[in-house]
Amino acid sequence: MANISDFLVICIPTPDEKTDIYSMDTVYTVADIIKKSKIIVSSNKFGVLNARNVIVEKLKNTMNELKIEHSDIVRLLWLDSDIRIITKAEDVAKELMFADRMHLNIVANYHALWTENKIVSTIEKPIDDGVYQTLSQEELDKFKKEPYLPRGYVAGLGFYYGDFDINYKFELNKYGEDVNFYRYMYDKYPDYKLTLSNIELKHIKLVPI
């Protein structure tokens, strides 16, 4: 019987049923390099939170239907449809293999457009009263040389490779669906940590006319 560790699980929320062809070419090549079969799960459900929950249910159904052995924790790649992986597939594969060997949960920084058209990092640190603050470029450069981000730091789920509790249900509440996921993992798994990857990403935003 196959085990989920035999697969590169790729989860893609995609509101317009499209994804970045360059990123898909990269992850397909990565799967070949690390000698894993692929399980690709996507959803166009309205709202990224809903799409993520549909993807998790689809993944659980797929594992059950194919009789793939797994625990509550599945290692997978969350990859948003508007994220372009710039780093070469060979280097991404090395990062993923190292993450598996050392049991790391890796995140990669990309930029988002914030209030007043400000472009910010998607790696954040907790500050007083449960508020999060995006990291500066100097902080990002520092943590790329560290084995782990400090406990409690969070990131966007546009690119996340690591442990995922398949019993988790995405929700908004006070925080975004990505921040709530990390808060849950920190609370439930005392040894849970994040590592900032050197993988380079671009956040593709297109305006049709």
C-alpha positions, 0 to 999 in steps of 0.5 A: 500500500502506498504512503502519502510520503511517496507523493508530492501533494500540491494544493492550489486554490484558484478562483478563475480556474487558472494557475501559473504555467511556469510554476506548474512546470517547476513543480512537475519537474521538482516531483520528477527530481525528487522521484515522487508521484504527484497529487494535485488538488485544486478548487475554484470555490468562491473565497480562498478560505472556502477553496482551501477547505474544499481542497482538504476534503478532496485530498482526504477523499483521494487518499481514502479512495486510493487507499493511501496510508497517512496520519493526521499530519500530511506534508504538502505544498500550498501554492496559490494560483497567482504565485510564480516560482522564479527559482530553478526547479533543481534548487526548489527540489533541493529545498524540499528534500532538505525540508523533508530530511530535517522535518522543516516547514518552509515558507517563502516570501512574496509581496502583497499590496496593502493599504495606501498601495503599500507593497509589503512582505507576507512574513509577519511577526506578532507584536502587542495585543495580537497584532502582526507586523510585516518584516522589513527587508533587513529582517528577511535577509537576517532570517534567511540565514537562521534555521528557524523563524522565531516562534509565533511568526506567520506567513502567507500560504501562497507558498508553504511546504510542510506539515498540515493537519488534515483535521483542520478547518480554515476559518477567518475569525479575528485573523486571515485564513492563513494566520489562523492556520499557523496559530492553530499549528503553534497551539496544537503542536508545541514543536512546530516551527517555520523556516524562511526559504530562499525560494524566490517568488513573484505575486502575479496580479493582472488587470483585464481590460 
